[in-house]
Every structure is written in C-alpha cells, then in structure tokens.
Amino acid sequence: MGKQKLSKKAAAAKKVRDKKYAMSEWGKFKKRTAQVRKCPKGKDFDHATGKCISVKKNRAKNSRSGAVARRYGM
C-alpha cells in the first residue's frame, strides 16, 4: 500500500483524526482483542469472523457501517 499524497495541513489533520479513532473505546477494544489472539506475522485479527486473515484482505473488506462494532456491543 503506497503512501497517501496529502498536503502538510491535510496530513496533520489526518494524523489527529486517526489518533482520536484509535484511542476510542472501539479502537482500544479492537487492539486488546487482536493482541490476545497473537496472529502470525502478515496476518491481522478480523473481528467480523474471529479469525486471523491476511492484512491485505482485512483492510480491504472493512467498512465504516459499524455493523461489527454493534455485534460487540460498542
């Protein structure tokens, strides 16, 4: 995956947004549960299926609908 070509102002704003999302309750929950699973290198924990899948597949299929978060009660 290549780096996004953003202006300095846009990159700074994105950094703030991404950090805020990562530190949300849902972001912290995802990090905790993924670390417990200890997926092998090159794999990510998929919260929708409960399995370790390739990073590429996991990032490609995730949506912003919030369906998986609702399933976890978040």
C-alpha positions as CSV (number, residue, x, y, z in Angstrom):
1,M,0.0,0.0,0.0
2,G,1.5,3.3,-1.1
3,K,1.7,6.5,1.0
4,Q,-1.2,8.9,0.5
5,K,-0.2,12.2,-1.2
6,L,-1.5,14.8,1.2
7,S,-0.6,18.3,1.8
8,K,1.1,19.1,5.1
9,K,-2.1,20.6,6.5
10,A,-4.2,17.6,5.4
11,A,-1.6,15.1,6.7
12,A,-1.6,16.8,10.1
13,A,-5.4,16.7,10.3
14,K,-5.5,13.1,9.3
15,K,-2.9,12.2,12.0
16,V,-5.1,13.8,14.6
17,R,-8.3,12.0,13.3
18,D,-6.5,8.7,13.2
19,K,-5.2,9.0,16.7
20,K,-8.6,10.0,18.1
21,Y,-10.2,7.0,16.4
22,A,-7.5,4.6,17.6
23,M,-7.9,5.8,21.2
24,S,-11.7,5.5,21.2
25,E,-13.4,2.7,23.1
26,W,-13.9,0.6,20.0
27,G,-10.3,1.2,18.9
28,K,-8.9,0.2,22.2
29,F,-11.2,-2.9,22.3
30,K,-10.0,-4.0,18.8
31,K,-6.4,-3.5,19.8
32,R,-6.8,-5.5,23.1
33,T,-8.6,-8.4,21.4
34,A,-6.2,-8.5,18.5
35,Q,-3.2,-8.7,20.8
36,V,-4.7,-11.6,22.7
37,R,-5.1,-13.6,19.5
38,K,-1.4,-13.3,18.6
39,C,-1.8,-13.6,14.9
40,P,1.3,-14.7,12.9
41,K,3.3,-12.0,11.0
42,G,1.5,-10.7,8.0
43,K,-1.9,-11.5,9.4
44,D,-4.5,-9.3,11.2
45,F,-7.3,-10.4,13.5
46,D,-10.6,-10.0,11.7
47,H,-13.3,-9.0,14.3
48,A,-16.1,-9.9,11.9
49,T,-15.1,-13.6,11.5
50,G,-13.0,-14.1,14.7
51,K,-10.0,-15.4,12.7
52,C,-6.6,-14.3,11.6
53,I,-6.6,-13.3,8.0
54,S,-4.1,-11.5,5.7
55,V,-3.6,-7.8,6.3
56,K,-4.5,-7.0,2.7
57,K,-7.8,-8.9,2.9
58,N,-8.7,-7.5,6.3
59,R,-8.1,-3.8,5.4
60,A,-9.8,-4.2,2.0
61,K,-13.1,-5.6,3.4
62,N,-13.6,-3.4,6.5
63,S,-16.4,-0.9,6.2
64,R,-17.5,2.1,8.3
65,S,-21.0,0.9,8.7
66,G,-20.4,-0.1,12.3
67,A,-22.0,-3.5,12.0
68,V,-19.2,-5.4,13.6
69,A,-18.9,-2.8,16.5
70,R,-22.6,-3.3,17.2
71,R,-22.2,-7.0,17.3
72,Y,-19.6,-6.5,20.1
73,G,-22.0,-4.0,21.9
74,M,-19.8,-1.0,21.2
